Amino acid sequence: MRYSDEFRRQAVAATLESPLAEVADRLGVARSTLARWVDEPPAGSNRAGLERTIAALATGLEHSALVEACRSLADRVDLIEGMGGFDDKAWREYRLALTGLMEASSGDDSGLDREIAELRSASMGHPSD
């Protein structure tokens, strides 16, 4: 059975707040299908743009953690936007991670420590000065 991207986005969002089995039963979807959607959410415009950016950057194995962090954050932003919402914290964390990836892949590590400090501060709920 084919599900719309909107249905999948709503299903993924619901799993972030409820146990997987409960959500799958409520939606009438197989648990394995729902689990796959959580692991591989539908790509939105931020994720698609990120993938093009990664392809254009000179990334290597040393950038793997930053690449995966950016992907995860881009998916989160797309999911929220796909549901008609906006989360400034998620957006800020995504942009900071993307900036960090771009700086790291350019070989310029001067701003990387600053970006990491800003990400840590954003996750604590207060901006750094």
N, C-alpha and C positions, 0 to 999 in steps of 0.2 A: 504494500500500500504506500502511495506517495503522500507526503505531508507537505503543506505549504511552509515556506520559510517563517512566516509569521507564527504559525502554530508551533514550529520548532523553537522559535525565540521565547515564546510564552512558556513552553515546557521547560526550557533551560532555566529561565528566570524562576519558575516555581521550584525547581530542584535546589536552588540556592537557599531557599527558606524552609523546605520541608524534606523529610526523609524520602529517598528515591522510590521506595516501594509504594508509599502513600500517594505520591504524585503520579506514578505510572498507573496505579489502579484508578485514580480519579479521572485521568485522561483516557483510559482505555488503551494504553500503549504498552507494548512489551517492555519489561524492565531493561533488557539488554539494548533495545533501541534507544530508550531514554538515556541510558548510561553513555551510549556512543555520542548522542547529541551534546551531552555535558562535556565529554572529552574533546569533541570536534564540533564546536558550534558553527552555525552557518556564517560564512565570511561576509562582513559588511564593508562599507566604503573605507573605513580606517584600516581594517585588516588588509584589504586589497591594495590600498596605497602603501601600506607598510611592506607588503611582499615585493612590490615594485622597487621600493627604496632599498630593501635588503639586497635585491638582485643587482642594483646599481652600485652598492657600496663594496669596498674591498674587505669583506668580513671573512674571518677564518674561525678555526676551532676555539681560539681564545675569546671569541665574541659570543659563543653559544649561549651563555647565561643571559647576556643582555638581549640577544635576539629572542629567546623564549620569553623573557619578561615583557618585552615590547609586544609580542604576539598575544600574550595573555591579557595585557592591559588594553590592547586594541580591540580584542574580542569583547571585553567587558564594556568598553565605551560603545561599541556597535550594538551590543545587546540592549543597553540602557536606551540609546537613541532609537533603536528599532521598536521599542515599546512606547515611544513618544516622550521619553524623559530626558533629563540631563543631570549629570552628577559632576560638579566642578572639581571635586577631589579626584575622581577617576580620570577625568580629562587632564588635569594638571599632572598626575602621576604618569600618564601615558606620554604626554609631551616631554616631561623631564627624562623619562627612560629613552625616548626616541632621540632627544638631543645628546644624551650620554652615549648612545650607540653610534651616532654620527660622528661625534668627537673621537670616540675610541677607535673607530674604523679608519679615521683620517690620520691616525698616528699622533694626534695632539691630545696628550693626557692631562694638559693643564687644567681643563675645566671638569674633568671626571670626578675628582674628589668633591668639588662644589656641588655637582649634580647629585652625587650619592648623599651628601648631607641634606640637600633639599628634599630628596625622596624620603629620607628617614624622618625629616621634620613633617612632611606632608602626611606620612602615615601616623604620626603622633597627634595630628590635628592642629598644629600651629606652624606658621611659616617661619623660616629662618631669616635673619637679617644680614 
